[in-house]
Amino acid sequence: MEGVEFRCVAVAGVNDGTVPAVTPVVVDAQQRQEDVNSELSLLFVACTRARVALRVSRHGEPSPFLAPARARSAERVRPA
């Protein structure tokens, strides 16, 4: 189903400590970087499936992956 889009997409639970869910650096630094890259790619794909509306939710601190998007679109980011 590559390239499938939806009118509205919700991505829930994009919290610090949850996304990315990666191998600890003390276990394997190379695997950790691969995990981070994979998680970032998955979040990107999820968010780019929306044609009209995208809702990203979290509780607590946001995932570090959200920082660039929040910086670019501060006028469109609303707390829930």
Distance bins in CASP14 RR format, pairs under 12 A and 6 or more apart:
PFRMAT RR
TARGET T0000
AUTHOR 0000-0000-0000
RMODE 2
METHOD distances of the structure
MODEL  1
1 45 0 0 0 0 0 1 0 0 0 0 0
1 49 0 0 0 0 0 1 0 0 0 0 0
2 45 0 0 0 0 1 0 0 0 0 0 0
2 48 0 0 0 0 0 1 0 0 0 0 0
2 49 0 0 0 0 0 1 0 0 0 0 0
3 45 0 0 0 0 1 0 0 0 0 0 0
3 48 0 0 0 0 1 0 0 0 0 0 0
3 49 1 0 0 1 0 0 0 0 0 0 0
3 51 0 0 0 0 0 1 0 0 0 0 0
4 45 0 0 0 0 0 1 0 0 0 0 0
4 46 0 0 0 0 0 1 0 0 0 0 0
4 48 0 0 0 0 0 1 0 0 0 0 0
4 49 1 0 0 1 0 0 0 0 0 0 0
4 50 0 0 0 0 0 1 0 0 0 0 0
4 51 0 0 0 0 0 1 0 0 0 0 0
5 45 0 0 0 0 0 1 0 0 0 0 0
5 46 0 0 0 0 0 1 0 0 0 0 0
5 47 0 0 0 0 0 1 0 0 0 0 0
5 48 0 0 0 0 1 0 0 0 0 0 0
5 49 1 0 1 0 0 0 0 0 0 0 0
5 50 1 0 0 1 0 0 0 0 0 0 0
5 51 1 0 1 0 0 0 0 0 0 0 0
5 52 0 0 0 0 1 0 0 0 0 0 0
5 53 0 0 0 0 0 1 0 0 0 0 0
5 54 0 0 0 0 0 1 0 0 0 0 0
6 46 0 0 0 0 0 1 0 0 0 0 0
6 47 0 0 0 0 0 1 0 0 0 0 0
6 48 0 0 0 0 0 1 0 0 0 0 0
6 49 1 0 1 0 0 0 0 0 0 0 0
6 50 1 0 0 1 0 0 0 0 0 0 0
6 51 1 0 0 1 0 0 0 0 0 0 0
6 52 0 0 0 0 1 0 0 0 0 0 0
6 53 0 0 0 0 1 0 0 0 0 0 0
6 54 0 0 0 0 1 0 0 0 0 0 0
6 55 0 0 0 0 0 1 0 0 0 0 0
7 49 0 0 0 0 0 1 0 0 0 0 0
7 50 1 0 0 1 0 0 0 0 0 0 0
7 51 1 0 1 0 0 0 0 0 0 0 0
7 52 1 0 1 0 0 0 0 0 0 0 0
7 53 1 0 0 1 0 0 0 0 0 0 0
7 54 0 0 0 0 0 1 0 0 0 0 0
7 55 0 0 0 0 0 1 0 0 0 0 0
8 49 0 0 0 0 1 0 0 0 0 0 0
8 50 1 0 0 1 0 0 0 0 0 0 0
8 51 0 0 0 0 1 0 0 0 0 0 0
8 52 1 0 0 1 0 0 0 0 0 0 0
8 53 1 0 1 0 0 0 0 0 0 0 0
8 54 1 0 0 1 0 0 0 0 0 0 0
8 55 1 0 0 1 0 0 0 0 0 0 0
9 43 0 0 0 0 0 1 0 0 0 0 0
9 45 0 0 0 0 0 1 0 0 0 0 0
9 46 1 0 0 1 0 0 0 0 0 0 0
9 47 1 0 0 1 0 0 0 0 0 0 0
9 48 0 0 0 0 1 0 0 0 0 0 0
9 49 1 0 1 0 0 0 0 0 0 0 0
9 50 1 1 0 0 0 0 0 0 0 0 0
9 51 0 0 0 0 1 0 0 0 0 0 0
9 52 0 0 0 0 1 0 0 0 0 0 0
9 53 1 0 0 1 0 0 0 0 0 0 0
9 54 1 0 1 0 0 0 0 0 0 0 0
9 55 1 0 0 1 0 0 0 0 0 0 0
9 56 0 0 0 0 1 0 0 0 0 0 0
9 57 0 0 0 0 0 1 0 0 0 0 0
10 46 0 0 0 0 1 0 0 0 0 0 0
10 47 0 0 0 0 0 1 0 0 0 0 0
10 49 0 0 0 0 0 1 0 0 0 0 0
10 50 0 0 0 0 1 0 0 0 0 0 0
10 53 0 0 0 0 1 0 0 0 0 0 0
10 54 1 0 0 1 0 0 0 0 0 0 0
10 55 1 0 1 0 0 0 0 0 0 0 0
10 56 1 0 0 1 0 0 0 0 0 0 0
10 57 1 0 0 1 0 0 0 0 0 0 0
10 58 0 0 0 0 0 1 0 0 0 0 0
10 80 0 0 0 0 0 1 0 0 0 0 0
11 18 0 0 0 0 0 1 0 0 0 0 0
11 19 0 0 0 0 1 0 0 0 0 0 0
11 42 0 0 0 0 1 0 0 0 0 0 0
11 43 1 0 0 1 0 0 0 0 0 0 0
11 44 0 0 0 0 0 1 0 0 0 0 0
11 45 0 0 0 0 0 1 0 0 0 0 0
11 46 1 0 1 0 0 0 0 0 0 0 0
11 47 1 0 0 1 0 0 0 0 0 0 0
11 48 0 0 0 0 0 1 0 0 0 0 0
11 49 0 0 0 0 1 0 0 0 0 0 0
11 50 0 0 0 0 1 0 0 0 0 0 0
11 53 0 0 0 0 0 1 0 0 0 0 0
11 54 1 0 0 1 0 0 0 0 0 0 0
11 55 1 0 0 1 0 0 0 0 0 0 0
11 56 1 0 1 0 0 0 0 0 0 0 0
11 57 1 0 0 1 0 0 0 0 0 0 0
11 58 0 0 0 0 1 0 0 0 0 0 0
11 62 0 0 0 0 0 1 0 0 0 0 0
11 63 0 0 0 0 0 1 0 0 0 0 0
11 65 0 0 0 0 0 1 0 0 0 0 0
11 66 0 0 0 0 0 1 0 0 0 0 0
11 69 0 0 0 0 0 1 0 0 0 0 0
12 18 0 0 0 0 0 1 0 0 0 0 0
12 19 0 0 0 0 0 1 0 0 0 0 0
12 43 0 0 0 0 0 1 0 0 0 0 0
12 46 0 0 0 0 0 1 0 0 0 0 0
12 54 0 0 0 0 0 1 0 0 0 0 0
12 55 0 0 0 0 1 0 0 0 0 0 0
12 56 1 0 0 1 0 0 0 0 0 0 0
12 57 1 0 1 0 0 0 0 0 0 0 0
12 58 0 0 0 0 1 0 0 0 0 0 0
12 59 0 0 0 0 1 0 0 0 0 0 0
12 63 0 0 0 0 0 1 0 0 0 0 0
12 80 0 0 0 0 0 1 0 0 0 0 0
13 19 1 0 0 1 0 0 0 0 0 0 0
13 21 0 0 0 0 0 1 0 0 0 0 0
13 43 0 0 0 0 0 1 0 0 0 0 0
13 46 0 0 0 0 0 1 0 0 0 0 0
13 55 0 0 0 0 0 1 0 0 0 0 0
13 56 0 0 0 0 1 0 0 0 0 0 0
13 57 1 0 1 0 0 0 0 0 0 0 0
13 58 1 0 1 0 0 0 0 0 0 0 0
13 59 1 0 0 1 0 0 0 0 0 0 0
13 60 0 0 0 0 1 0 0 0 0 0 0
13 61 0 0 0 0 0 1 0 0 0 0 0
13 62 0 0 0 0 1 0 0 0 0 0 0
13 63 0 0 0 0 1 0 0 0 0 0 0
13 65 0 0 0 0 0 1 0 0 0 0 0
13 66 0 0 0 0 0 1 0 0 0 0 0
13 80 0 0 0 0 0 1 0 0 0 0 0
14 20 0 0 0 0 1 0 0 0 0 0 0
14 21 0 0 0 0 0 1 0 0 0 0 0
14 39 0 0 0 0 0 1 0 0 0 0 0
14 40 0 0 0 0 0 1 0 0 0 0 0
14 42 0 0 0 0 0 1 0 0 0 0 0
14 43 1 0 0 1 0 0 0 0 0 0 0
14 44 0 0 0 0 0 1 0 0 0 0 0
14 46 0 0 0 0 1 0 0 0 0 0 0
14 47 0 0 0 0 1 0 0 0 0 0 0
14 54 0 0 0 0 0 1 0 0 0 0 0
14 55 0 0 0 0 0 1 0 0 0 0 0
14 56 1 0 1 0 0 0 0 0 0 0 0
14 57 1 0 0 1 0 0 0 0 0 0 0
14 58 1 0 1 0 0 0 0 0 0 0 0
14 59 0 0 0 0 1 0 0 0 0 0 0
14 60 0 0 0 0 0 1 0 0 0 0 0
14 61 0 0 0 0 0 1 0 0 0 0 0
14 62 1 0 0 1 0 0 0 0 0 0 0
14 63 1 0 1 0 0 0 0 0 0 0 0
14 64 0 0 0 0 0 1 0 0 0 0 0
14 65 1 0 0 1 0 0 0 0 0 0 0
14 66 1 0 0 1 0 0 0 0 0 0 0
14 67 0 0 0 0 0 1 0 0 0 0 0
14 69 0 0 0 0 0 1 0 0 0 0 0
14 70 0 0 0 0 0 1 0 0 0 0 0
15 21 0 0 0 0 0 1 0 0 0 0 0
15 56 0 0 0 0 0 1 0 0 0 0 0
15 57 0 0 0 0 1 0 0 0 0 0 0
15 58 1 0 1 0 0 0 0 0 0 0 0
15 59 1 0 0 1 0 0 0 0 0 0 0
15 60 1 0 0 1 0 0 0 0 0 0 0
15 61 1 0 0 1 0 0 0 0 0 0 0
15 62 1 0 0 1 0 0 0 0 0 0 0
15 63 1 0 0 1 0 0 0 0 0 0 0
15 64 0 0 0 0 0 1 0 0 0 0 0
15 65 0 0 0 0 0 1 0 0 0 0 0
15 66 0 0 0 0 1 0 0 0 0 0 0
16 58 0 0 0 0 1 0 0 0 0 0 0
16 59 0 0 0 0 0 1 0 0 0 0 0
16 60 1 0 0 1 0 0 0 0 0 0 0
16 61 1 1 0 0 0 0 0 0 0 0 0
16 62 1 0 0 1 0 0 0 0 0 0 0
16 63 1 0 1 0 0 0 0 0 0 0 0
16 64 1 0 0 1 0 0 0 0 0 0 0
16 65 0 0 0 0 1 0 0 0 0 0 0
16 66 0 0 0 0 1 0 0 0 0 0 0
16 67 0 0 0 0 0 1 0 0 0 0 0
17 24 0 0 0 0 0 1 0 0 0 0 0
17 39 0 0 0 0 0 1 0 0 0 0 0
17 58 0 0 0 0 0 1 0 0 0 0 0
17 59 0 0 0 0 0 1 0 0 0 0 0
17 60 0 0 0 0 1 0 0 0 0 0 0
17 61 0 0 0 0 1 0 0 0 0 0 0
17 62 0 0 0 0 0 1 0 0 0 0 0
17 63 1 0 0 1 0 0 0 0 0 0 0
17 64 0 0 0 0 1 0 0 0 0 0 0
17 65 0 0 0 0 0 1 0 0 0 0 0
18 39 0 0 0 0 1 0 0 0 0 0 0
18 43 0 0 0 0 0 1 0 0 0 0 0
18 57 0 0 0 0 0 1 0 0 0 0 0
18 58 0 0 0 0 1 0 0 0 0 0 0
18 59 0 0 0 0 1 0 0 0 0 0 0
18 60 0 0 0 0 1 0 0 0 0 0 0
18 61 0 0 0 0 1 0 0 0 0 0 0
18 62 0 0 0 0 0 1 0 0 0 0 0
18 63 1 0 0 1 0 0 0 0 0 0 0
18 64 0 0 0 0 0 1 0 0 0 0 0
18 65 0 0 0 0 0 1 0 0 0 0 0
18 66 0 0 0 0 0 1 0 0 0 0 0
19 35 0 0 0 0 0 1 0 0 0 0 0
19 36 0 0 0 0 0 1 0 0 0 0 0
19 38 0 0 0 0 0 1 0 0 0 0 0
19 39 1 0 0 1 0 0 0 0 0 0 0
19 40 0 0 0 0 1 0 0 0 0 0 0
19 42 0 0 0 0 1 0 0 0 0 0 0
19 43 1 0 0 1 0 0 0 0 0 0 0
19 44 0 0 0 0 0 1 0 0 0 0 0
19 46 0 0 0 0 0 1 0 0 0 0 0
19 47 0 0 0 0 0 1 0 0 0 0 0
19 56 0 0 0 0 0 1 0 0 0 0 0
19 57 0 0 0 0 0 1 0 0 0 0 0
19 58 0 0 0 0 1 0 0 0 0 0 0
19 61 0 0 0 0 0 1 0 0 0 0 0
19 62 0 0 0 0 1 0 0 0 0 0 0
19 63 1 0 1 0 0 0 0 0 0 0 0
19 64 0 0 0 0 1 0 0 0 0 0 0
19 65 1 0 0 1 0 0 0 0 0 0 0
19 66 0 0 0 0 1 0 0 0 0 0 0
20 32 0 0 0 0 1 0 0 0 0 0 0
20 33 0 0 0 0 0 1 0 0 0 0 0
20 34 0 0 0 0 0 1 0 0 0 0 0
20 35 1 0 0 1 0 0 0 0 0 0 0
20 36 1 0 1 0 0 0 0 0 0 0 0
20 37 0 0 0 0 1 0 0 0 0 0 0
20 38 0 0 0 0 1 0 0 0 0 0 0
20 39 1 1 0 0 0 0 0 0 0 0 0
20 40 1 0 0 1 0 0 0 0 0 0 0
20 41 0 0 0 0 0 1 0 0 0 0 0
20 42 0 0 0 0 1 0 0 0 0 0 0
20 43 0 0 0 0 1 0 0 0 0 0 0
20 63 1 0 0 1 0 0 0 0 0 0 0
20 64 0 0 0 0 1 0 0 0 0 0 0
20 65 1 0 0 1 0 0 0 0 0 0 0
20 66 0 0 0 0 0 1 0 0 0 0 0
21 32 0 0 0 0 0 1 0 0 0 0 0
21 35 1 0 0 1 0 0 0 0 0 0 0
21 36 0 0 0 0 1 0 0 0 0 0 0
21 38 0 0 0 0 1 0 0 0 0 0 0
21 39 1 0 0 1 0 0 0 0 0 0 0
21 40 0 0 0 0 0 1 0 0 0 0 0
21 42 0 0 0 0 0 1 0 0 0 0 0
21 43 0 0 0 0 0 1 0 0 0 0 0
21 63 0 0 0 0 0 1 0 0 0 0 0
21 65 0 0 0 0 0 1 0 0 0 0 0
22 28 0 0 0 0 0 1 0 0 0 0 0
22 29 0 0 0 0 0 1 0 0 0 0 0
22 30 0 0 0 0 0 1 0 0 0 0 0
22 31 0 0 0 0 1 0 0 0 0 0 0
22 32 1 0 1 0 0 0 0 0 0 0 0
22 33 0 0 0 0 1 0 0 0 0 0 0
22 34 0 0 0 0 1 0 0 0 0 0 0
22 35 1 1 0 0 0 0 0 0 0 0 0
22 36 1 0 1 0 0 0 0 0 0 0 0
22 37 0 0 0 0 1 0 0 0 0 0 0
22 38 0 0 0 0 1 0 0 0 0 0 0
22 39 1 0 0 1 0 0 0 0 0 0 0
22 40 0 0 0 0 0 1 0 0 0 0 0
22 42 0 0 0 0 0 1 0 0 0 0 0
22 63 0 0 0 0 0 1 0 0 0 0 0
22 64 0 0 0 0 0 1 0 0 0 0 0
22 65 0 0 0 0 0 1 0 0 0 0 0
23 29 0 0 0 0 1 0 0 0 0 0 0
23 30 0 0 0 0 1 0 0 0 0 0 0
23 31 1 0 1 0 0 0 0 0 0 0 0
23 32 1 0 1 0 0 0 0 0 0 0 0
23 33 0 0 0 0 1 0 0 0 0 0 0
23 34 0 0 0 0 1 0 0 0 0 0 0
23 35 1 0 1 0 0 0 0 0 0 0 0
23 36 0 0 0 0 1 0 0 0 0 0 0
23 37 0 0 0 0 0 1 0 0 0 0 0
23 38 0 0 0 0 0 1 0 0 0 0 0
23 39 0 0 0 0 0 1 0 0 0 0 0
24 31 0 0 0 0 1 0 0 0 0 0 0
24 32 1 0 0 1 0 0 0 0 0 0 0
24 35 0 0 0 0 1 0 0 0 0 0 0
24 36 0 0 0 0 0 1 0 0 0 0 0
25 31 0 0 0 0 1 0 0 0 0 0 0
25 32 1 0 1 0 0 0 0 0 0 0 0
25 33 0 0 0 0 1 0 0 0 0 0 0
25 34 0 0 0 0 0 1 0 0 0 0 0
25 35 0 0 0 0 0 1 0 0 0 0 0
25 36 0 0 0 0 0 1 0 0 0 0 0
26 32 0 0 0 0 1 0 0 0 0 0 0
27 35 0 0 0 0 0 1 0 0 0 0 0
28 34 0 0 0 0 1 0 0 0 0 0 0
28 35 0 0 0 0 1 0 0 0 0 0 0
29 35 0 0 0 0 0 1 0 0 0 0 0
29 36 0 0 0 0 0 1 0 0 0 0 0
30 36 0 0 0 0 0 1 0 0 0 0 0
30 37 0 0 0 0 0 1 0 0 0 0 0
31 37 0 0 0 0 0 1 0 0 0 0 0
31 38 0 0 0 0 0 1 0 0 0 0 0
32 38 0 0 0 0 0 1 0 0 0 0 0
32 39 0 0 0 0 0 1 0 0 0 0 0
33 39 0 0 0 0 0 1 0 0 0 0 0
33 40 0 0 0 0 0 1 0 0 0 0 0
34 40 0 0 0 0 0 1 0 0 0 0 0
34 41 0 0 0 0 0 1 0 0 0 0 0
35 41 0 0 0 0 0 1 0 0 0 0 0
35 42 0 0 0 0 0 1 0 0 0 0 0
36 42 0 0 0 0 0 1 0 0 0 0 0
36 43 0 0 0 0 0 1 0 0 0 0 0
36 63 0 0 0 0 0 1 0 0 0 0 0
36 64 0 0 0 0 1 0 0 0 0 0 0
36 65 0 0 0 0 1 0 0 0 0 0 0
37 43 0 0 0 0 0 1 0 0 0 0 0
37 44 0 0 0 0 0 1 0 0 0 0 0
37 65 0 0 0 0 0 1 0 0 0 0 0
38 44 0 0 0 0 0 1 0 0 0 0 0
38 45 0 0 0 0 0 1 0 0 0 0 0
38 65 0 0 0 0 0 1 0 0 0 0 0
39 45 0 0 0 0 0 1 0 0 0 0 0
39 46 0 0 0 0 0 1 0 0 0 0 0
39 63 0 0 0 0 1 0 0 0 0 0 0
39 64 0 0 0 0 0 1 0 0 0 0 0
39 65 1 0 0 1 0 0 0 0 0 0 0
40 46 0 0 0 0 0 1 0 0 0 0 0
40 47 0 0 0 0 0 1 0 0 0 0 0
40 63 0 0 0 0 1 0 0 0 0 0 0
40 64 0 0 0 0 1 0 0 0 0 0 0
40 65 1 0 1 0 0 0 0 0 0 0 0
40 66 0 0 0 0 0 1 0 0 0 0 0
40 67 0 0 0 0 0 1 0 0 0 0 0
40 68 0 0 0 0 0 1 0 0 0 0 0
40 69 0 0 0 0 0 1 0 0 0 0 0
41 47 0 0 0 0 0 1 0 0 0 0 0
41 48 0 0 0 0 0 1 0 0 0 0 0
41 65 0 0 0 0 0 1 0 0 0 0 0
42 48 0 0 0 0 0 1 0 0 0 0 0
42 49 0 0 0 0 0 1 0 0 0 0 0
42 63 0 0 0 0 0 1 0 0 0 0 0
42 65 0 0 0 0 0 1 0 0 0 0 0
43 49 0 0 0 0 0 1 0 0 0 0 0
43 54 0 0 0 0 0 1 0 0 0 0 0
43 56 0 0 0 0 1 0 0 0 0 0 0
43 58 0 0 0 0 0 1 0 0 0 0 0
43 62 0 0 0 0 0 1 0 0 0 0 0
43 63 1 0 0 1 0 0 0 0 0 0 0
43 64 0 0 0 0 0 1 0 0 0 0 0
43 65 1 0 1 0 0 0 0 0 0 0 0
43 66 0 0 0 0 1 0 0 0 0 0 0
43 68 0 0 0 0 0 1 0 0 0 0 0
43 69 0 0 0 0 1 0 0 0 0 0 0
44 50 0 0 0 0 0 1 0 0 0 0 0
44 54 0 0 0 0 0 1 0 0 0 0 0
44 56 0 0 0 0 0 1 0 0 0 0 0
44 65 0 0 0 0 1 0 0 0 0 0 0
44 66 0 0 0 0 0 1 0 0 0 0 0
44 68 0 0 0 0 0 1 0 0 0 0 0
44 69 0 0 0 0 0 1 0 0 0 0 0
46 54 0 0 0 0 1 0 0 0 0 0 0
46 55 0 0 0 0 0 1 0 0 0 0 0
46 56 0 0 0 0 1 0 0 0 0 0 0
46 65 0 0 0 0 0 1 0 0 0 0 0
47 53 0 0 0 0 0 1 0 0 0 0 0
47 54 1 0 1 0 0 0 0 0 0 0 0
47 55 0 0 0 0 0 1 0 0 0 0 0
47 56 1 0 0 1 0 0 0 0 0 0 0
47 63 0 0 0 0 0 1 0 0 0 0 0
47 65 0 0 0 0 1 0 0 0 0 0 0
47 66 0 0 0 0 1 0 0 0 0 0 0
47 68 0 0 0 0 0 1 0 0 0 0 0
47 69 0 0 0 0 1 0 0 0 0 0 0
47 73 0 0 0 0 0 1 0 0 0 0 0
48 54 0 0 0 0 1 0 0 0 0 0 0
48 69 0 0 0 0 0 1 0 0 0 0 0
50 56 0 0 0 0 1 0 0 0 0 0 0
53 76 0 0 0 0 0 1 0 0 0 0 0
54 66 0 0 0 0 0 1 0 0 0 0 0
54 69 0 0 0 0 1 0 0 0 0 0 0
54 73 0 0 0 0 0 1 0 0 0 0 0
54 76 0 0 0 0 1 0 0 0 0 0 0
54 77 0 0 0 0 0 1 0 0 0 0 0
55 76 0 0 0 0 0 1 0 0 0 0 0
55 77 0 0 0 0 0 1 0 0 0 0 0
55 78 0 0 0 0 0 1 0 0 0 0 0
55 80 0 0 0 0 1 0 0 0 0 0 0
56 62 0 0 0 0 1 0 0 0 0 0 0
56 63 0 0 0 0 1 0 0 0 0 0 0
56 65 0 0 0 0 1 0 0 0 0 0 0
56 66 1 0 0 1 0 0 0 0 0 0 0
56 69 0 0 0 0 1 0 0 0 0 0 0
56 70 0 0 0 0 1 0 0 0 0 0 0
56 73 0 0 0 0 0 1 0 0 0 0 0
56 76 0 0 0 0 0 1 0 0 0 0 0
56 77 0 0 0 0 1 0 0 0 0 0 0
56 78 0 0 0 0 0 1 0 0 0 0 0
56 79 0 0 0 0 0 1 0 0 0 0 0
56 80 0 0 0 0 0 1 0 0 0 0 0
57 63 0 0 0 0 0 1 0 0 0 0 0
57 66 0 0 0 0 0 1 0 0 0 0 0
57 77 0 0 0 0 0 1 0 0 0 0 0
57 78 0 0 0 0 0 1 0 0 0 0 0
57 79 0 0 0 0 0 1 0 0 0 0 0
57 80 1 0 0 1 0 0 0 0 0 0 0
58 64 0 0 0 0 0 1 0 0 0 0 0
58 65 0 0 0 0 0 1 0 0 0 0 0
58 66 1 0 0 1 0 0 0 0 0 0 0
58 70 0 0 0 0 0 1 0 0 0 0 0
58 77 0 0 0 0 0 1 0 0 0 0 0
58 79 0 0 0 0 0 1 0 0 0 0 0
58 80 0 0 0 0 1 0 0 0 0 0 0
59 79 0 0 0 0 0 1 0 0 0 0 0
59 80 0 0 0 0 1 0 0 0 0 0 0
60 66 0 0 0 0 0 1 0 0 0 0 0
60 79 0 0 0 0 0 1 0 0 0 0 0
60 80 0 0 0 0 0 1 0 0 0 0 0
61 67 0 0 0 0 0 1 0 0 0 0 0
61 70 0 0 0 0 0 1 0 0 0 0 0
62 68 0 0 0 0 0 1 0 0 0 0 0
62 69 0 0 0 0 1 0 0 0 0 0 0
62 70 1 0 0 1 0 0 0 0 0 0 0
62 71 0 0 0 0 0 1 0 0 0 0 0
62 77 0 0 0 0 1 0 0 0 0 0 0
62 79 0 0 0 0 0 1 0 0 0 0 0
62 80 0 0 0 0 0 1 0 0 0 0 0
63 69 0 0 0 0 0 1 0 0 0 0 0
63 70 0 0 0 0 0 1 0 0 0 0 0
64 70 0 0 0 0 0 1 0 0 0 0 0
64 71 0 0 0 0 0 1 0 0 0 0 0
66 72 0 0 0 0 0 1 0 0 0 0 0
66 73 0 0 0 0 0 1 0 0 0 0 0
66 74 0 0 0 0 0 1 0 0 0 0 0
66 77 0 0 0 0 1 0 0 0 0 0 0
67 73 0 0 0 0 0 1 0 0 0 0 0
67 74 0 0 0 0 0 1 0 0 0 0 0
67 77 0 0 0 0 0 1 0 0 0 0 0
68 74 0 0 0 0 0 1 0 0 0 0 0
68 77 0 0 0 0 0 1 0 0 0 0 0
69 76 0 0 0 0 1 0 0 0 0 0 0
69 77 1 0 0 1 0 0 0 0 0 0 0
70 76 0 0 0 0 1 0 0 0 0 0 0
70 77 1 0 1 0 0 0 0 0 0 0 0
70 78 0 0 0 0 0 1 0 0 0 0 0
70 79 0 0 0 0 0 1 0 0 0 0 0
71 77 0 0 0 0 1 0 0 0 0 0 0
END
